[in-house]
Amino acid sequence: MWNSLPVLLLMSAPPVGAPDLAFKVAVPGASASGVYATGKAPAEIRRGVKGKGSPALTVELKVSGSTRCGVLQMTTNGPADGIEWHTFAVLCKPGTATFRTEATRLPWSAATLPSIRLCNGLSPALAEGDDCDRFEPPRGS
């Protein structure tokens, strides 16, 4: 009979969050390093700036060229599910600044984190999309 057999119930530990995802990008006259807070960060950081559950993205931008602007952009979902680049940080003088924003996951590719790119130029408008270095997070991260 079925009810006379011993029952073994295996319980697993709750899944551990993925580790935070660090990155570096560099172009002549500017560099940036940052981290997507996806894992072990305190809950208020993992929730992001607006507290919606999207990971926070913290980036340190350094500009070393005296006539350059460093522009940080991330991918967003554009019209007709296209990709658009959204500027979230600009530094147009030598120095270092830290920026924090929310990294809204893209709705395709297993809800992947947005790509980041650092561009440089003589002004923010001239920097966008011209001379750039890009970081693309692994799918599903």
Protein Blocks (a to p, Z undefined) as FASTA:
>chain_A
ZZlpccddddddddddddddddddddehiacdddddfklpcfklmnomnonopacddddd
ddfbfkbccddddddddehhiacdddfbdcfbecdddddddddddfeehiiacddddddd
fbfklmnopaccdddddehZZ
